[in-house]
Structure formats: structure tokens, C-alpha cells
């Protein structure tokens, strides 16, 4: 990357626009032409920058953008995004009027929300959420008739969508629960059709879209894999020989200082690690404030000169120390890769999550939003 693009930055994120295009094309090719594709850009586009990622998807012709909140939706409208937007999370009633004005669709999952929607004067597009087994937001199957009655009482409601969310779609070895959810969702679809409604029906997120073609319905919601990350190891094992996902995000920092430290020296807070050899140590200006998990203390690695280098001692708020003894010549200002490729080696978000028995979703979405994302 041109160094001018990261001038003045101690740590930065590189976003590969070509990888976004590739991943979008993969999913567009997996679903029928008649099936819409909603790109999920909630939570700062999973840590990739809400505005820039949404603009890339809009250029590619995405049908909908999915966000978590009214705040995200309205921010996108202010940025000039024209694509249809669906707020997937809970919406405060005081936001309904402005969302209606900006033609943003909202998820409705409770009778309290339906009651609040009666208070606004403008027409508003809604997507009714059915709880088919996630036990989170959503109406119960026993409430179908009551939902339809309440909807019929409010002529300002435009029932644009009907949707649900799968709880166990990430493991192809255990499809029974997802198939049960599909059966339950079909009861909702039939009831809405019988009531004269023709909503956009959607159930499958990334893994559901990959593993359950019968759940494509009218639209799928693709999130994590637009960013080149598999939704689960099980999904990856089942599908990686059929499609290729390209990681979009590379996280880098630089060497701020180099020290020669003798064997036996205690390292970092709480003297948590003792050097077992004379070592060359690089000081890097990045820490848990930036989103590098403190749990990587003494077990994580970064890439320096294409080689994996161990984190020494505690991950600090803004600093880590790494062992670069085996790298060869290392200089101040050399680039360091935290997530991504360097030469023939890679440290992926999945690698770090596996090491911590965690989730790559959590890792990338918690990268500090103040870190500049450079789209290249």
C-alpha cells in the first residue's frame, strides 16, 4: 500500500475492495435471480466502516442494507445512501416518524411496538419478526392471528417483510432444528398470504443461505461472509471446496522501538513472562484499547517480516512487546501485521478466535472504530 495513505497513523486497517466484490458475487451466484440479497452492515459493518462498506455494496447493486439501529440507518441516509434499509434491532418509538420520513423499514417483534406505531401519521414500512425457535425478538406462533388483527387496524403500516432468524444453522451435521424452524416459518407465510399480504419473506443469514436452499425464500441476509469470514468452522469444512471467500480486512501497525534484552528479564505488567533467551524485542503502539484482546497476552502472535512473532507478557492498553529475535533485520517503522497476510504466512480472525475459544465476529466488530479504515 502507498505509505502516503497511512501517513501519520500508528495503526490502521486496510480494506480490500476487490475482495468485497468477489464475496458479493459468490453469494449473488448462489441464490436465485429472483431472490433479493440484503447486506448486513450493522455494528460499523462488522468493524469494517459502516459508511464505506455500505457505499461499496450499493455500487454492487445490493437490494437491502441491514443495520442494528435507527442511528445507523439515519447516518447512512445522511451519507447519501439510497438503497433500501432495514433496521433489524429494536427501535425506540420516538424514532419511528423520522424513519418513516427517510423511507427506512423497521423490524416489529412485539405488540407494544405495534401499539406505538399507531401514534405516527405517516406510512411506515415494517418487517414482522416471527420467533420460530431463537427465543429472542419475535412473535410466537400462537400469536399469528392476533398479529394480523393488529396490523389490519393500522392503515399506515406497509407490511413490506416477514422474517425469522435461525438458531442452529451453522452446523450442517445437525439440520433438524433449522428444518423445524423453516416449517414454523412456513405457517407464518401461509397465514400472511391468506390475509392478502405478500411480504418479502426472509430467514437465511449467511450459514442458512449456504446450507439450506429451501430457506432462500424471497431474500437472504448475508453478513459475516461478505467480509470474507466463515460463519463457523463447520460451515467452512462443508463448503470451502465449493466456494472461496476472500478476507476483506487487514490490520496493521508498525515497529516503534527495538530493544536488546538479556535472558532472564521479566516482561511487562506483573512481570508475567520471563525471557528464556537473549532476545530482540519490538515495541508496537497497539493494545486492548485498539481491540487487540488482552487474552492474547503471552500466547498471541503478529507477523513481522513474514514471520510469526510471539507477544511477550501482558497486552497493555496501547502497547505490546513482541519477540523478533528470529526475524533477522528489523527496523523502526517496519510494518507489522496483526490480522492478514505477510508473505507466505497469515494470521486470520478465525485463527485468533480459535486460540481464545472465541468468535471472529466479536474480534473484528470490537476493533476500535477510531482506527482509520483505508479502502484500496
N, C-alpha and C positions, 0 to 999 in steps of 0.2 A: 504494500500500500504506500502511496505517496506520503512521505513524512509531513508534508505541509498540512495534510488533512487532520493529523493528530497533534499539531503544534500546540504546545502549552499544556498537554494532557499527560498526567502520570499513569492513568489507567483509562482504557477506552474499550468500546465494543464495536466490532466490525460486523456489518450485516450484509450478507451476500444476496443481492437482488436476483442473480441468476438462479440461486437455489430456491428462492421463493417461487419463481416462475416454474421451475421444474416440479416442485412439490404440488403446486396448484394443478398443473397439467396431469400429474399422476392421478389425483382424485377426480378431476373432471372426466378423465378417461375411464374411471372405474364405475361411474354411475350413469344411468340412462340420460340421454339428452334432455328428456322431459323433466328430469329431477333437478331441482334447484340446489345450489351449493351456498351454504351460509359459512362464512369465515369467522371464526371466533377470535376476537381481538381484545377480549377482556383482560383486566389486570396488566395494563400497559403492554398489551399484545404479548402476554406471557414473558414480559421483560424485554421485548424487542423494540419498543417505542410505538405507542398507540397510533399516533398521527401518521408517521411514515409508513408503518406496516399497512394501515388501512388504505392509504393512498396507493400503495403497490397493488393491493388486492382489487381496488376499484379500477385501476388500469387494466387488470387482467380480466375484468368482467364478472367479478363475484356478484351473486344475486342479492345476498344479505350480508350484513355485518352484525355479529353478536357481541354485545357488551354486558357488563355486570350491572351497571347503574345508570341512572339518568344523568349523572355528572359526566360520565364517559360519553354518553350519546350526544349530549348538547355540546360538549367540547369538540366532537367530530363535526357536528353541523357548523360550528363557528370556524372550523378549519376548511370549510367548503366541501365537505363530503356530501355527495348527493345520493349515494347508494342507500337502499332501504336498510334501516337499523332496527334491531330487536333488542330491547332490554331484557335480559334473561333472569336477572335477580329481582329482589324486592324493590318496589318503587314507592317512595313516600307520596301520599296523596297530594301534597302541595305542589308536586312536580307534574301532575297529570296535564294541566292546562297548557303549560309550555311545551310538553312533549307532543300533545295533540297539534299545537300550532306548527311545530317543526316536523310534523309527519314522522314521528318516531313511534314504533309499535312497542307495546308493553306486555309482559307476561302477567297473567292473572291466575292466582292459585288459591284464593280464599274468598269467602262470602263477604268478609269485611272490606276487601278491596272492591268487590262488585258494588257494594253499598256506597263507597266513596266515589266511585266513577259516576254515580247518578248526579253528583253535585256539579259536574263540569258541563258547560254549554256546547262545546264543540264536539264533533265526531272524533273518536279516537280508535285506532286500530289495536286490537288485542289478540294475544295468543293464549288460549286457555290451556293450563297445565294440568295433566292428569297424573296422579300418583299411582303408578302401576306396580310399585314394589321397591322404590328407593327410600320411601318413608321420610321424605324431605318436603320441599314445596309441592303442592298439588292437591287437587280434589280427589276424594275417594270414589271408587266405582259406584258405591251406594248413593252417591250424590249427583249422578249424571242428570236425572230428571230435574232436580232442584236447580242445578246449574243452568239448564236450558230455560227453565221458567224465569229465573232471574235475568238472564240475558235478554229474553223477549220483552221484559219490562222497560228496557233502556234502549231507545231508538238511536241513541248516539254511539252505541257500541258497534264497531265494524269487526266481526269475527274473522280476522284475517288468517289465524292459525290455530292449530290444535297440536299439542306436543306432550311428550313424556321423556324421561331420562332413564337409561339402563343402569343397573347397579352392578352387574357381573359380566359385562360384555367383553372384558379384556382377556379372558382366558378361553380359547376355543375348545379346550378339553371338557368344559362344563357349560354346555349351552342351554340346559333345561330351564334355568331360571329366566334367562333372557327370552326364550321362546314363550314362557308363561306370561312375561310382561307384554310381548307382542300380541298374544291372544287377548289380554285385558285391554290393550290399546285399541284393538280392532272393534271391541264393543263400543268404545267411545266414538270411533269413526262412524260406525253404523248408526248410532243414536243421533249424531250431528247431521248425518245425511238424511235420516228420516225426518228431522226437524226442518229440512230445507236449507241447511247450511252446507257450504262447500269450502271448508278451510284448507289452508296448506298444512298437511299433516307431516310431522317430522318427529323422529325418535332416535335415530342413529347418530351418535357422535363419532369420533374417529374410529375407534375399535368396532363399534356397531356397524359403521358403514363398510369396514373391511371384512368383517366376519359374518354379517347377517344381511345378505342381499334382500331378503324378504322385508327388511325394515328400512329400505330406502324411501319408500312412500313418495311424497312429493318434494321432500327436501332432506338433505343431511347437514349436520353441523360439524365442520372439520376444525379442530383446534390444534392440539399439540403437534400433529404431524405436518401441518403447514410450515412448522418451524424446523422440520427435519428430525424430530424426536419421536421414537416409537412410544405408543401409549402404555406398553408393558413388554416385558421380556418374552412373555408367552405369545403375544401377538407378533412380535418380531420373529421369533423362531418359526412361527407358522407361515409368515408372509414374506420374509426377506428375500427368498429366492424368486418371488413373483414380481416384486416392485423394489425400486431403490428410492430411499429417502435421503435428501442431502441436508445436513445440518446447516442452518442459516447463520447461527451466531458463533463468533469467535471473540473470546475475552482476552485482552492483553494488558500487560503492564510493562515496566522497564526496570532495569537494574539501577538503583540509586547510589549504592555504595558496595564496595568489596573489601572483605576483611580476611586476613590470615589468622586463624585461631587454633591454638595448640590442643592436642589430645587432653581429655580430662576436664575441659572447660564446661561450666554449667551454662545452659542456654535459656534465655528468656524469663518470663514471669514464673515465679515459684521454682526456678531452676529445674524445670520439668524434664529437661533432657541433658545428658552428658555426652560430649563428643567422644567417640570411640577411636578417633584418629586425628592427626593433624589435618585441618580442613580449610578449604577456601569457601567462604560464606558470602552469599549475595543478600543484600538488604533490599526488599521490594516494598514500594509505597502502596500497599493494598492490604486490607484486613476485613474483619467481620462487619464493619460499617458499610463496606462496599458490597457485601453479600457473600463473601468467602466464609463458609461455615467455620465456626470456632472448633467444631468437632473434627476438623482436619488436622488439628494440632498433632505434630509428630508422626502422622500417618499419611497425609496428603502429599501430592507431587505437583510440580509445574514443569513446563518444558523450557529448557534453556539450551540454545544451540542444537535443538532437535533431540536432546536427551532428557530423560525424566530425572528431576532433581527433588529430593525429599525436603519437605517442610520441617524445620528444626524448632522444637519447643512449641510454645503457645502461639496460636494465631492471635495477634493483637488487634486492637480496634482499627488501626490504619497501617500496620506493618506486618510483614512476615520475613523470616530468615530462611534461606534455603541453601542446601549443600550443593555447591557447583564444583567440587573438587575434581570430579571425573570428566568435566566438560572440556577442559583444555583452556584456551584463552578466552576469558570473559572480561568485558569492558563495561564501565559505567555507560548507561543509556542503551545497552543492548536490549532488544525486545524479548519479552517473556510471555509465553502462552499459558493461560490459566485453563481455558476451555478451547479446544480446537486442535488443528494440526500444526506441527512444526517438523518439516522434513518427512521422515517415514513414521513418525510417532504421533499419536493422538491421545488426548485426554478428553473424553466426551462427557456431557452432562450425565449420561447414563452411568459412566464409569464412576464418577464421583458419588452419585446417588447410591449405587450398589455398595461402594465402600462404606457408606454411612448408614446402610439399610434404610435409605430414604427414597425420595421421589425426585426425578428430574424436573417435574412440573414445579415443585417447590423451589428447587435450586435456581432455575432461570427466572422465575417470577419475582424472586426476592433479591435479584441483583439491583443495587441502588439505582433508582430512576434518574438521579442526577448525573450518572456517568453518561457521557456523550455516546450516542449510537451513530456510527458513521455508515451510511448506506453506500455501498460500492458495487 
